Amino acid sequence: MPVGPVNLTIINEGARRGFKWAVLIGSARATMDLIYCTIAFTGFSSFLRSALSKTSMEVFTFVFMLFLA
């Protein structure tokens, strides 16, 4: 788990106020991540419906996989 500002806050508040606060902060972070993902997927789904963007993404993915192999 990478150490970032939210993880440091969870560790700090968990040490100061206890496990309950750490769980509350972790739950809030998970909820916000879910909201961000929902917004992102909703926005990208309308973008990827066009044939040109879908084809370009498929070609880019194919070339990238060839590069990795």
PDB file of N, CA, C and O in Angstrom:
ATOM      1  N   MET A   1       0.853  -1.168   0.000  1.00  0.00           N
ATOM      2  CA  MET A   1       0.000   0.000   0.000  1.00  0.00           C
ATOM      3  C   MET A   1       0.904   1.238   0.000  1.00  0.00           C
ATOM      4  O   MET A   1       1.686   1.431   0.931  1.00  0.00           O
ATOM      5  N   PRO A   2       0.802   2.077  -1.038  1.00  0.00           N
ATOM      6  CA  PRO A   2       1.656   3.264  -1.084  1.00  0.00           C
ATOM      7  C   PRO A   2       1.268   4.269  -0.002  1.00  0.00           C
ATOM      8  O   PRO A   2       0.094   4.435   0.329  1.00  0.00           O
ATOM      9  N   VAL A   3       2.271   4.921   0.530  1.00  0.00           N
ATOM     10  CA  VAL A   3       2.013   5.908   1.574  1.00  0.00           C
ATOM     11  C   VAL A   3       1.692   7.229   0.892  1.00  0.00           C
ATOM     12  O   VAL A   3       2.533   7.813   0.208  1.00  0.00           O
ATOM     13  N   GLY A   4       0.486   7.681   1.086  1.00  0.00           N
ATOM     14  CA  GLY A   4       0.040   8.952   0.532  1.00  0.00           C
ATOM     15  C   GLY A   4      -0.583   9.790   1.631  1.00  0.00           C
ATOM     16  O   GLY A   4      -0.570   9.390   2.795  1.00  0.00           O
ATOM     17  N   PRO A   5      -1.123  10.936   1.287  1.00  0.00           N
ATOM     18  CA  PRO A   5      -1.689  11.814   2.314  1.00  0.00           C
ATOM     19  C   PRO A   5      -2.873  11.200   3.053  1.00  0.00           C
ATOM     20  O   PRO A   5      -3.021  11.406   4.257  1.00  0.00           O
ATOM     21  N   VAL A   6      -3.711  10.454   2.352  1.00  0.00           N
ATOM     22  CA  VAL A   6      -4.870   9.860   3.020  1.00  0.00           C
ATOM     23  C   VAL A   6      -4.426   8.729   3.937  1.00  0.00           C
ATOM     24  O   VAL A   6      -4.938   8.596   5.049  1.00  0.00           O
ATOM     25  N   ASN A   7      -3.482   7.915   3.483  1.00  0.00           N
ATOM     26  CA  ASN A   7      -3.001   6.824   4.333  1.00  0.00           C
ATOM     27  C   ASN A   7      -2.288   7.355   5.567  1.00  0.00           C
ATOM     28  O   ASN A   7      -2.418   6.788   6.652  1.00  0.00           O
ATOM     29  N   LEU A   8      -1.540   8.435   5.410  1.00  0.00           N
ATOM     30  CA  LEU A   8      -0.902   9.041   6.583  1.00  0.00           C
ATOM     31  C   LEU A   8      -1.944   9.605   7.542  1.00  0.00           C
ATOM     32  O   LEU A   8      -1.776   9.526   8.759  1.00  0.00           O
ATOM     33  N   THR A   9      -3.010  10.169   7.005  1.00  0.00           N
ATOM     34  CA  THR A   9      -4.093  10.670   7.856  1.00  0.00           C
ATOM     35  C   THR A   9      -4.765   9.531   8.606  1.00  0.00           C
ATOM     36  O   THR A   9      -5.080   9.667   9.789  1.00  0.00           O
ATOM     37  N   ILE A  10      -4.985   8.416   7.932  1.00  0.00           N
ATOM     38  CA  ILE A  10      -5.597   7.259   8.593  1.00  0.00           C
ATOM     39  C   ILE A  10      -4.702   6.761   9.715  1.00  0.00           C
ATOM     40  O   ILE A  10      -5.181   6.481  10.813  1.00  0.00           O
ATOM     41  N   ILE A  11      -3.412   6.649   9.449  1.00  0.00           N
ATOM     42  CA  ILE A  11      -2.471   6.183  10.482  1.00  0.00           C
ATOM     43  C   ILE A  11      -2.426   7.171  11.644  1.00  0.00           C
ATOM     44  O   ILE A  11      -2.455   6.771  12.808  1.00  0.00           O
ATOM     45  N   ASN A  12      -2.355   8.463  11.323  1.00  0.00           N
ATOM     46  CA  ASN A  12      -2.251   9.490  12.358  1.00  0.00           C
ATOM     47  C   ASN A  12      -3.500   9.541  13.226  1.00  0.00           C
ATOM     48  O   ASN A  12      -3.402   9.538  14.453  1.00  0.00           O
ATOM     49  N   GLU A  13      -4.670   9.589  12.605  1.00  0.00           N
ATOM     50  CA  GLU A  13      -5.912   9.648  13.385  1.00  0.00           C
ATOM     51  C   GLU A  13      -6.177   8.342  14.114  1.00  0.00           C
ATOM     52  O   GLU A  13      -6.756   8.346  15.201  1.00  0.00           O
ATOM     53  N   GLY A  14      -5.763   7.230  13.531  1.00  0.00           N
ATOM     54  CA  GLY A  14      -5.909   5.953  14.223  1.00  0.00           C
ATOM     55  C   GLY A  14      -5.064   5.910  15.480  1.00  0.00           C
ATOM     56  O   GLY A  14      -5.485   5.367  16.502  1.00  0.00           O
ATOM     57  N   ALA A  15      -3.870   6.484  15.407  1.00  0.00           N
ATOM     58  CA  ALA A  15      -3.003   6.517  16.585  1.00  0.00           C
ATOM     59  C   ALA A  15      -3.517   7.497  17.629  1.00  0.00           C
ATOM     60  O   ALA A  15      -3.418   7.235  18.828  1.00  0.00           O
ATOM     61  N   ARG A  16      -4.063   8.617  17.187  1.00  0.00           N
ATOM     62  CA  ARG A  16      -4.538   9.639  18.129  1.00  0.00           C
ATOM     63  C   ARG A  16      -5.895   9.288  18.743  1.00  0.00           C
ATOM     64  O   ARG A  16      -6.058   9.297  19.963  1.00  0.00           O
ATOM     65  N   ARG A  17      -6.867   8.977  17.875  1.00  0.00           N
ATOM     66  CA  ARG A  17      -8.246   8.849  18.345  1.00  0.00           C
ATOM     67  C   ARG A  17      -8.757   7.425  18.400  1.00  0.00           C
ATOM     68  O   ARG A  17      -9.797   7.163  19.005  1.00  0.00           O
ATOM     69  N   GLY A  18      -8.043   6.504  17.778  1.00  0.00           N
ATOM     70  CA  GLY A  18      -8.465   5.113  17.864  1.00  0.00           C
ATOM     71  C   GLY A  18      -8.906   4.538  16.522  1.00  0.00           C
ATOM     72  O   GLY A  18      -8.942   5.211  15.492  1.00  0.00           O
ATOM     73  N   PHE A  19      -9.234   3.267  16.601  1.00  0.00           N
ATOM     74  CA  PHE A  19      -9.575   2.493  15.409  1.00  0.00           C
ATOM     75  C   PHE A  19     -10.826   3.016  14.716  1.00  0.00           C
ATOM     76  O   PHE A  19     -10.903   3.002  13.488  1.00  0.00           O
ATOM     77  N   LYS A  20     -11.802   3.474  15.487  1.00  0.00           N
ATOM     78  CA  LYS A  20     -13.073   3.929  14.920  1.00  0.00           C
ATOM     79  C   LYS A  20     -12.857   5.075  13.931  1.00  0.00           C
ATOM     80  O   LYS A  20     -13.444   5.070  12.849  1.00  0.00           O
ATOM     81  N   TRP A  21     -12.023   6.055  14.286  1.00  0.00           N
ATOM     82  CA  TRP A  21     -11.764   7.187  13.401  1.00  0.00           C
ATOM     83  C   TRP A  21     -11.018   6.748  12.149  1.00  0.00           C
ATOM     84  O   TRP A  21     -11.274   7.255  11.057  1.00  0.00           O
ATOM     85  N   ALA A  22     -10.108   5.817  12.307  1.00  0.00           N
ATOM     86  CA  ALA A  22      -9.373   5.319  11.145  1.00  0.00           C
ATOM     87  C   ALA A  22     -10.316   4.618  10.167  1.00  0.00           C
ATOM     88  O   ALA A  22     -10.188   4.783   8.954  1.00  0.00           O
ATOM     89  N   VAL A  23     -11.255   3.845  10.688  1.00  0.00           N
ATOM     90  CA  VAL A  23     -12.225   3.161   9.835  1.00  0.00           C
ATOM     91  C   VAL A  23     -13.149   4.174   9.153  1.00  0.00           C
ATOM     92  O   VAL A  23     -13.478   4.011   7.978  1.00  0.00           O
ATOM     93  N   LEU A  24     -13.565   5.207   9.869  1.00  0.00           N
ATOM     94  CA  LEU A  24     -14.426   6.232   9.274  1.00  0.00           C
ATOM     95  C   LEU A  24     -13.713   6.960   8.128  1.00  0.00           C
ATOM     96  O   LEU A  24     -14.310   7.193   7.077  1.00  0.00           O
ATOM     97  N   ILE A  25     -12.460   7.315   8.324  1.00  0.00           N
ATOM     98  CA  ILE A  25     -11.708   7.995   7.272  1.00  0.00           C
ATOM     99  C   ILE A  25     -11.490   7.055   6.090  1.00  0.00           C
ATOM    100  O   ILE A  25     -11.609   7.479   4.940  1.00  0.00           O
ATOM    101  N   GLY A  26     -11.176   5.800   6.349  1.00  0.00           N
ATOM    102  CA  GLY A  26     -11.011   4.823   5.279  1.00  0.00           C
ATOM    103  C   GLY A  26     -12.301   4.596   4.509  1.00  0.00           C
ATOM    104  O   GLY A  26     -12.278   4.449   3.287  1.00  0.00           O
ATOM    105  N   SER A  27     -13.430   4.566   5.216  1.00  0.00           N
ATOM    106  CA  SER A  27     -14.727   4.397   4.549  1.00  0.00           C
ATOM    107  C   SER A  27     -15.067   5.606   3.680  1.00  0.00           C
ATOM    108  O   SER A  27     -15.600   5.456   2.581  1.00  0.00           O
ATOM    109  N   ALA A  28     -14.757   6.793   4.174  1.00  0.00           N
ATOM    110  CA  ALA A  28     -15.000   8.002   3.381  1.00  0.00           C
ATOM    111  C   ALA A  28     -14.140   8.004   2.122  1.00  0.00           C
ATOM    112  O   ALA A  28     -14.598   8.403   1.051  1.00  0.00           O
ATOM    113  N   ARG A  29     -12.905   7.561   2.253  1.00  0.00           N
ATOM    114  CA  ARG A  29     -12.028   7.496   1.088  1.00  0.00           C
ATOM    115  C   ARG A  29     -12.562   6.481   0.064  1.00  0.00           C
ATOM    116  O   ARG A  29     -12.569   6.759  -1.135  1.00  0.00           O
ATOM    117  N   ALA A  30     -12.998   5.336   0.523  1.00  0.00           N
ATOM    118  CA  ALA A  30     -13.534   4.321  -0.393  1.00  0.00           C
ATOM    119  C   ALA A  30     -14.800   4.828  -1.081  1.00  0.00           C
ATOM    120  O   ALA A  30     -15.008   4.568  -2.266  1.00  0.00           O
ATOM    121  N   THR A  31     -15.638   5.542  -0.352  1.00  0.00           N
ATOM    122  CA  THR A  31     -16.852   6.097  -0.938  1.00  0.00           C
ATOM    123  C   THR A  31     -16.521   7.128  -2.009  1.00  0.00           C
ATOM    124  O   THR A  31     -17.134   7.124  -3.077  1.00  0.00           O
ATOM    125  N   MET A  32     -15.565   8.008  -1.742  1.00  0.00           N
ATOM    126  CA  MET A  32     -15.178   9.008  -2.728  1.00  0.00           C
ATOM    127  C   MET A  32     -14.531   8.357  -3.952  1.00  0.00           C
ATOM    128  O   MET A  32     -14.762   8.810  -5.073  1.00  0.00           O
ATOM    129  N   ASP A  33     -13.732   7.311  -3.766  1.00  0.00           N
ATOM    130  CA  ASP A  33     -13.167   6.591  -4.903  1.00  0.00           C
ATOM    131  C   ASP A  33     -14.266   5.979  -5.761  1.00  0.00           C
ATOM    132  O   ASP A  33     -14.175   5.991  -6.988  1.00  0.00           O
ATOM    133  N   LEU A  34     -15.292   5.449  -5.129  1.00  0.00           N
ATOM    134  CA  LEU A  34     -16.425   4.887  -5.865  1.00  0.00           C
ATOM    135  C   LEU A  34     -17.147   5.970  -6.661  1.00  0.00           C
ATOM    136  O   LEU A  34     -17.531   5.746  -7.809  1.00  0.00           O
ATOM    137  N   ILE A  35     -17.331   7.127  -6.063  1.00  0.00           N
ATOM    138  CA  ILE A  35     -17.987   8.237  -6.759  1.00  0.00           C
ATOM    139  C   ILE A  35     -17.137   8.700  -7.934  1.00  0.00           C
ATOM    140  O   ILE A  35     -17.665   8.930  -9.022  1.00  0.00           O
ATOM    141  N   TYR A  36     -15.824   8.841  -7.734  1.00  0.00           N
ATOM    142  CA  TYR A  36     -14.932   9.260  -8.817  1.00  0.00           C
ATOM    143  C   TYR A  36     -14.952   8.255  -9.965  1.00  0.00           C
ATOM    144  O   TYR A  36     -14.994   8.649 -11.131  1.00  0.00           O
ATOM    145  N   CYS A  37     -14.921   6.976  -9.651  1.00  0.00           N
ATOM    146  CA  CYS A  37     -14.953   5.944 -10.697  1.00  0.00           C
ATOM    147  C   CYS A  37     -16.277   5.966 -11.449  1.00  0.00           C
ATOM    148  O   CYS A  37     -16.299   5.811 -12.670  1.00  0.00           O
ATOM    149  N   THR A  38     -17.371   6.156 -10.736  1.00  0.00           N
ATOM    150  CA  THR A  38     -18.673   6.221 -11.386  1.00  0.00           C
ATOM    151  C   THR A  38     -18.740   7.394 -12.355  1.00  0.00           C
ATOM    152  O   THR A  38     -19.232   7.250 -13.474  1.00  0.00           O
ATOM    153  N   ILE A  39     -18.251   8.543 -11.934  1.00  0.00           N
ATOM    154  CA  ILE A  39     -18.237   9.718 -12.812  1.00  0.00           C
ATOM    155  C   ILE A  39     -17.345   9.465 -14.025  1.00  0.00           C
ATOM    156  O   ILE A  39     -17.716   9.794 -15.151  1.00  0.00           O
ATOM    157  N   ALA A  40     -16.172   8.881 -13.796  1.00  0.00           N
ATOM    158  CA  ALA A  40     -15.246   8.627 -14.901  1.00  0.00           C
ATOM    159  C   ALA A  40     -15.831   7.637 -15.902  1.00  0.00           C
ATOM    160  O   ALA A  40     -15.772   7.877 -17.108  1.00  0.00           O
ATOM    161  N   PHE A  41     -16.392   6.534 -15.425  1.00  0.00           N
ATOM    162  CA  PHE A  41     -16.954   5.541 -16.339  1.00  0.00           C
ATOM    163  C   PHE A  41     -18.171   6.085 -17.083  1.00  0.00           C
ATOM    164  O   PHE A  41     -18.373   5.762 -18.253  1.00  0.00           O
ATOM    165  N   THR A  42     -18.968   6.893 -16.427  1.00  0.00           N
ATOM    166  CA  THR A  42     -20.125   7.487 -17.088  1.00  0.00           C
ATOM    167  C   THR A  42     -19.675   8.433 -18.190  1.00  0.00           C
ATOM    168  O   THR A  42     -20.254   8.446 -19.276  1.00  0.00           O
ATOM    169  N   GLY A  43     -18.655   9.214 -17.916  1.00  0.00           N
ATOM    170  CA  GLY A  43     -18.148  10.142 -18.921  1.00  0.00           C
ATOM    171  C   GLY A  43     -17.485   9.436 -20.080  1.00  0.00           C
ATOM    172  O   GLY A  43     -17.672   9.838 -21.228  1.00  0.00           O
ATOM    173  N   PHE A  44     -16.703   8.382 -19.813  1.00  0.00           N
ATOM    174  CA  PHE A  44     -15.991   7.685 -20.868  1.00  0.00           C
ATOM    175  C   PHE A  44     -16.910   6.784 -21.687  1.00  0.00           C
ATOM    176  O   PHE A  44     -16.608   6.496 -22.845  1.00  0.00           O
ATOM    177  N   SER A  45     -18.006   6.341 -21.121  1.00  0.00           N
ATOM    178  CA  SER A  45     -18.886   5.456 -21.879  1.00  0.00           C
ATOM    179  C   SER A  45     -19.498   6.186 -23.064  1.00  0.00           C
ATOM    180  O   SER A  45     -19.642   5.605 -24.139  1.00  0.00           O
ATOM    181  N   SER A  46     -19.857   7.440 -22.886  1.00  0.00           N
ATOM    182  CA  SER A  46     -20.401   8.198 -24.017  1.00  0.00           C
ATOM    183  C   SER A  46     -19.309   8.513 -25.032  1.00  0.00           C
ATOM    184  O   SER A  46     -19.584   8.593 -26.230  1.00  0.00           O
ATOM    185  N   PHE A  47     -18.079   8.691 -24.570  1.00  0.00           N
ATOM    186  CA  PHE A  47     -16.961   8.954 -25.473  1.00  0.00           C
ATOM    187  C   PHE A  47     -16.621   7.727 -26.310  1.00  0.00           C
ATOM    188  O   PHE A  47     -16.294   7.856 -27.489  1.00  0.00           O
ATOM    189  N   LEU A  48     -16.693   6.547 -25.717  1.00  0.00           N
ATOM    190  CA  LEU A  48     -16.281   5.329 -26.412  1.00  0.00           C
ATOM    191  C   LEU A  48     -17.375   4.727 -27.283  1.00  0.00           C
ATOM    192  O   LEU A  48     -17.165   3.668 -27.874  1.00  0.00           O
ATOM    193  N   ARG A  49     -18.507   5.353 -27.378  1.00  0.00           N
ATOM    194  CA  ARG A  49     -19.576   4.831 -28.230  1.00  0.00           C
ATOM    195  C   ARG A  49     -19.321   5.110 -29.707  1.00  0.00           C
ATOM    196  O   ARG A  49     -19.831   4.393 -30.567  1.00  0.00           O
ATOM    197  N   SER A  50     -18.543   6.136 -30.009  1.00  0.00           N
ATOM    198  CA  SER A  50     -18.274   6.428 -31.413  1.00  0.00           C
ATOM    199  C   SER A  50     -17.303   5.391 -31.974  1.00  0.00           C
ATOM    200  O   SER A  50     -16.408   4.917 -31.274  1.00  0.00           O
ATOM    201  N   ALA A  51     -17.490   5.055 -33.222  1.00  0.00           N
ATOM    202  CA  ALA A  51     -16.686   3.998 -33.853  1.00  0.00           C
ATOM    203  C   ALA A  51     -15.226   4.414 -33.989  1.00  0.00           C
ATOM    204  O   ALA A  51     -14.331   3.581 -33.845  1.00  0.00           O
ATOM    205  N   LEU A  52     -14.979   5.675 -34.262  1.00  0.00           N
ATOM    206  CA  LEU A  52     -13.597   6.141 -34.442  1.00  0.00           C
ATOM    207  C   LEU A  52     -12.798   6.035 -33.151  1.00  0.00           C
ATOM    208  O   LEU A  52     -11.669   5.547 -33.166  1.00  0.00           O
ATOM    209  N   SER A  53     -13.360   6.481 -32.047  1.00  0.00           N
ATOM    210  CA  SER A  53     -12.622   6.415 -30.785  1.00  0.00           C
ATOM    211  C   SER A  53     -12.434   4.974 -30.325  1.00  0.00           C
ATOM    212  O   SER A  53     -11.390   4.629 -29.770  1.00  0.00           O
ATOM    213  N   LYS A  54     -13.429   4.140 -30.551  1.00  0.00           N
ATOM    214  CA  LYS A  54     -13.309   2.730 -30.165  1.00  0.00           C
ATOM    215  C   LYS A  54     -12.227   2.038 -30.983  1.00  0.00           C
ATOM    216  O   LYS A  54     -11.431   1.273 -30.438  1.00  0.00           O
ATOM    217  N   THR A  55     -12.192   2.296 -32.276  1.00  0.00           N
ATOM    218  CA  THR A  55     -11.172   1.699 -33.135  1.00  0.00           C
ATOM    219  C   THR A  55      -9.787   2.192 -32.765  1.00  0.00           C
ATOM    220  O   THR A  55      -8.839   1.409 -32.708  1.00  0.00           O
ATOM    221  N   SER A  56      -9.665   3.503 -32.510  1.00  0.00           N
ATOM    222  CA  SER A  56      -8.343   4.017 -32.126  1.00  0.00           C
ATOM    223  C   SER A  56      -7.852   3.415 -30.821  1.00  0.00           C
ATOM    224  O   SER A  56      -6.667   3.109 -30.692  1.00  0.00           O
ATOM    225  N   MET A  57      -8.741   3.241 -29.854  1.00  0.00           N
ATOM    226  CA  MET A  57      -8.338   2.625 -28.588  1.00  0.00           C
ATOM    227  C   MET A  57      -7.920   1.171 -28.795  1.00  0.00           C
ATOM    228  O   MET A  57      -6.968   0.707 -28.168  1.00  0.00           O
ATOM    229  N   GLU A  58      -8.618   0.455 -29.662  1.00  0.00           N
ATOM    230  CA  GLU A  58      -8.268  -0.939 -29.925  1.00  0.00           C
ATOM    231  C   GLU A  58      -6.900  -1.031 -30.606  1.00  0.00           C
ATOM    232  O   GLU A  58      -6.092  -1.893 -30.260  1.00  0.00           O
ATOM    233  N   VAL A  59      -6.638  -0.146 -31.574  1.00  0.00           N
ATOM    234  CA  VAL A  59      -5.343  -0.154 -32.268  1.00  0.00           C
ATOM    235  C   VAL A  59      -4.227   0.217 -31.290  1.00  0.00           C
ATOM    236  O   VAL A  59      -3.180  -0.431 -31.272  1.00  0.00           O
ATOM    237  N   PHE A  60      -4.442   1.253 -30.481  1.00  0.00           N
ATOM    238  CA  PHE A  60      -3.436   1.661 -29.508  1.00  0.00           C
ATOM    239  C   PHE A  60      -3.147   0.533 -28.518  1.00  0.00           C
ATOM    240  O   PHE A  60      -1.988   0.278 -28.193  1.00  0.00           O
ATOM    241  N   THR A  61      -4.182  -0.136 -28.042  1.00  0.00           N
ATOM    242  CA  THR A  61      -3.994  -1.244 -27.099  1.00  0.00           C
ATOM    243  C   THR A  61      -3.229  -2.385 -27.742  1.00  0.00           C
ATOM    244  O   THR A  61      -2.356  -2.979 -27.111  1.00  0.00           O
ATOM    245  N   PHE A  62      -3.549  -2.699 -28.996  1.00  0.00           N
ATOM    246  CA  PHE A  62      -2.858  -3.766 -29.715  1.00  0.00           C
ATOM    247  C   PHE A  62      -1.368  -3.437 -29.873  1.00  0.00           C
ATOM    248  O   PHE A  62      -0.513  -4.289 -29.633  1.00  0.00           O
ATOM    249  N   VAL A  63      -1.064  -2.209 -30.274  1.00  0.00           N
ATOM    250  CA  VAL A  63       0.337  -1.803 -30.457  1.00  0.00           C
ATOM    251  C   VAL A  63       1.065  -1.802 -29.118  1.00  0.00           C
ATOM    252  O   VAL A  63       2.224  -2.210 -29.048  1.00  0.00           O
ATOM    253  N   PHE A  64       0.412  -1.356 -28.068  1.00  0.00           N
ATOM    254  CA  PHE A  64       1.031  -1.334 -26.747  1.00  0.00           C
ATOM    255  C   PHE A  64       1.332  -2.752 -26.251  1.00  0.00           C
ATOM    256  O   PHE A  64       2.390  -2.994 -25.668  1.00  0.00           O
ATOM    257  N   MET A  65       0.414  -3.681 -26.478  1.00  0.00           N
ATOM    258  CA  MET A  65       0.645  -5.073 -26.080  1.00  0.00           C
ATOM    259  C   MET A  65       1.778  -5.696 -26.886  1.00  0.00           C
ATOM    260  O   MET A  65       2.565  -6.474 -26.347  1.00  0.00           O
ATOM    261  N   LEU A  66       1.870  -5.364 -28.165  1.00  0.00           N
ATOM    262  CA  LEU A  66       3.004  -5.836 -28.957  1.00  0.00           C
ATOM    263  C   LEU A  66       4.316  -5.287 -28.411  1.00  0.00           C
ATOM    264  O   LEU A  66       5.320  -5.997 -28.360  1.00  0.00           O
ATOM    265  N   PHE A  67       4.302  -4.033 -28.008  1.00  0.00           N
ATOM    266  CA  PHE A  67       5.495  -3.427 -27.433  1.00  0.00           C
ATOM    267  C   PHE A  67       5.901  -4.130 -26.128  1.00  0.00           C
ATOM    268  O   PHE A  67       7.085  -4.365 -25.890  1.00  0.00           O
ATOM    269  N   LEU A  68       4.927  -4.457 -25.300  1.00  0.00           N
ATOM    270  CA  LEU A  68       5.232  -5.135 -24.028  1.00  0.00           C
ATOM    271  C   LEU A  68       5.731  -6.553 -24.249  1.00  0.00           C
ATOM    272  O   LEU A  68       6.548  -7.051 -23.475  1.00  0.00           O
ATOM    273  N   ALA A  69       5.249  -7.203 -25.293  1.00  0.00           N
ATOM    274  CA  ALA A  69       5.659  -8.581 -25.555  1.00  0.00           C
ATOM    275  C   ALA A  69       7.051  -8.573 -26.133  1.00  0.00           C
ATOM    276  O   ALA A  69       7.601  -9.633 -26.433  1.00  0.00           O
TER     277      ALA A  69
END
